[in-house]
Amino acid sequence: MYDPTRPAGPKIMAIANQKGGVGKTTTAINFASALAEIGQNVLVVDLDPQGNASTGLGIMPENRRATTYDLLLDDFPLSDIICKTHLDNLSLVPSTTDLSSADIELIANEKRSFLLHDALRQTDMDQFGFNFILVDCPPSLNLLTVNAMVAAHSVLVPLQSEFFALEGLSQLMLTIREVRQSANPGLRIEGVVLTMYDSRNNLSQQVEADARDNLGELVFNTVIPRNVRVSEAPSYAMPVLEYDTNSKGAAAYRALALEFLGKTEKVTAA
């Protein structure tokens, strides 16, 4: 039943691309960190069995007492699942390889596509006061990714600045359309962010031109450069904003967060 006294929930974004190696988890970690840095209260949900977002935010496997597996399939209290990172305003629902079996277990569940949707909207979530929830999806269009899209208000798509990038995007767009028609009519594309961009490379410039010609304003003005500091940061279990706060990669993710918030405010005002 609708409760008018209940506070408005956080905006939920799925960060998705079925192609691996496009900077999806890197974007989840650093975009979340940039939002948190400017005062937004952010939750990252690691929905990838590889658990790279969890490691990249400093939560080692031995410290993951409860995970996204428990969020989806077991009746764990949220206070036992959501853990604080060492960064202010940034929390995490971690993942482990246990999640790799979830696809099989979900098939037998009648509400298999809505488990994450319901988990992120339970009343216990109100106590945390999150502004944004970012769901780091696995690099495939499986039931976990569908759960993320059914739960989300929008999808943020990292797009690698390399050959065939736009061809791989077409299947993701088709999946978004199918989810919109069948389970989540309000789902929209938040935007496409170009990653691993090398301004000295003609190919990167061509991919950017093609993306902007085909997708128009869906493509963020901010591009994420190919930057060694961005690549190094996960091995130190920290976002690039913390690992090298003055790097070009850190500056790019800060710019992306500001551009995103500017767009969000315009949509809200409209």
N, C-alpha and C positions, 0 to 999 in steps of 0.2 A: 504494500500500500504506500502511496506517495506521502511523504512526511514533509510539510512545508517548513518545519523548524530545523530540518537537517541541513547542515552546510553543503554548499555545492562541492562536488567531488573534484579531484584533480583531473587535468587533461591527460589522457593516455595516448601515447604514440608508440606504434610498432616501428622498429628500425629494421628494415627487411630488404634483402636481395638474395634470391636463390643461388646466385653465383658466389662462390667462395673467393676470398682474397681481394675484396673490393674496398676494404676499410670499414666494414660494418661495425664490428666490435670496437675498433679504434674510435669510430665516430660516437658510438654509444657512450664509451668511457669519457671521452674528452668534451663532448657536447654537454653531457650531464654535469661534468666538473665545472665547465664554463658557466652554466646556468646557476649552479650552487654558489659559485664565486661571487656572483652579483646578487645574492640574497634569496634566490628561489630555493624552495624546499623540494628536493628531488629524490625519487626512488628509482633505482635501476633494477629491473627484473631480468635476471640472466636465464633465458629460456634455451640456451644452447648447451647440450650435454658436455661439450668440451670445457665449459666453465671458464673461458678466457676472460670474460668481463669481470668475473669474480676475482681471478688472479690479478688482473690489471688494476683493480681497485684495492689490492692489498689484503684480500681475504684468502688465506691459504686453505687448501683442502682440509687439513686437520681442524680448522676452526669453523667449518661449515656444519654446524650441529643439526640444522634443518634447512631444507632447500626448496627449490621450485617443485620438485617431485612431491614434497609434502604439501605444498600449497595447492597443487592440482588434485592429488589423489588421496591425501590423508587429511583428517580433521584436526590439523595443528593450529594452535592459537597464533595469530599474526605476530604477537609480541615475541614468540619463540622463533619466528622465521625471519622477520625483518631485523637486519643487523646494521649498526652504525659503521661507517667507514672512518678512517682517520681524518677525513675532510669534513669541514663544517657543512651542514645542510645537505649532506649526501648519504643516503642509506641504500641498502642492497638486499635483494632476495637472491642468495647465491645458488649456484648450480653445481652438480657433480655428474659423473658418468651414470649414476642411477637413472637419470632422466632419459637415457638412451632407450630404455625399455618402455617408456611411457606411451609411445605411439601404439605399441601392441596392446597395452592395457586399456588405452582409451577407446579402442575400437568397440569393445563390449559395453561401453557406457553410453546410455541413451542421450546424455547431455554432453557428449564428448567434445563438441565444438564450443561449449559455453562455460567450461570449468574455470578458465582464467577470467572470463567476463564476470562471473559470479564472485570469484575469490577477491577480485580487486574492488568490488562494490559492497562488500559486507560492512555492516555498521561499525565494526571494530576498527576499520580503516580511518574513520574520522579523527581518532585521537592523535594521529600522526601529522595531520595538517599538510599533506603534500600538495604542492602546486602542480607538479608534473610527474608522471610515471613513464619511464622509457623502457620498452621491452626489447631486449636484444635477442633477435630471432636466430634460429639455426640457419645455415646456408643451404636450405632446401625448402620446397613447398610441401611440407608434411603437415600432420595434424597439429603439431606444436605451433607452426607458423599460422595455421588457420585459427587456432585458439587466440593467438595474439591479435589477429585482424578482427576477429569477432569482438574482442575485448576493447579494441582501440577506437579512439575518435578519428585518428588519422594515421597515415603511414609516411615515414621519412625514408627516402631511398638514397643510399650512398651509391654513386655511379663512378666506377673507375674510368679514368681518362685514357682508355686503351681501345684497340680495335675490337669490334663485335660487342662493345658495351651496350649500345642501344638495342641490338638484336636480343640480347639476354633480358632486357627490360620488358620486352613485349609479353613474355609469359607471366611475369609478375603483375603487369597491368591487367591481364586476363583474369588472374586469380583474385585481384582486388575487385574487379567487376562482378565476378561470381559471388564473392562474399557479400558484396553490397546488395545483390539481387536476392540472396537466399537467407542471410542471417543478420546483416548489419547495414541497413539502408543509409545510415548516416556516415558511413566510412568515407573518408576523402583522402586524397594525396596531399600531405602537408607540404611536400616539396622534394626536389631532387638536388642533392649536393654532390658536386664533382670532387672526387678524391684523387690523391696521388698525381696531382696536376703539375706538369713541368712546362713552364711558360717558354722555355727554350726549345721545346719539342713541337714540331709541326703537327704531329699526331694529336697531342693534347689539345692544341688549338682547333684542330678539325673536329674532334669529338665534342668540344665545347660548342662550336658553331652549329653542329648537327643537333645537339641536345637543345640548344636555345631555339633553333628553327622549328624543331618538332614539338617541343614541350612548352615553349614560351615562358610565361611568368612562373611556371612551376619550378623552374631551375633557379636556385638561390644565386644571388649576385656573388656571394662569398664562395671562393673555391679553396679547397684544402691542398696545399702544395705537397709535393713529394719532399719529405724532410727527414733527415737521418735521426733527429731528436724524437720525432713521432714514432719512428720504428724502434728506437732504443728503449723508450720509456716503459713498455710492458715488461721487459726483462728485469726492471727494477721495481715492479709491482706498484707503479704509480702512473697517473695521467701525465701527459706532456706539460700541462700547465704547472705541475709541481716539479717535474723532473728538470725542465729548463723553461722557466717562466718567460724568458725573453726571446725564445725561439720563434721562428716564423710559423711553425705549426701551432704553438700556443696562441699566437696572435690571431691566426686564422679561425681557430675554434671560438675564441672570444668574440670575433666579428660575426661568426655564424649565430652565436647565441643572441647577440644584440639585434641582428637582422630578423631572426625568428620572433623575438619578443615584439619587435616593431610591427611585424605582420600580424601577430596575434592581437595586439592592441587595436589595430585597424579593423580586424574582423569583429572584435567585441564591440567596438564603437558603432560599426555598421548595423 
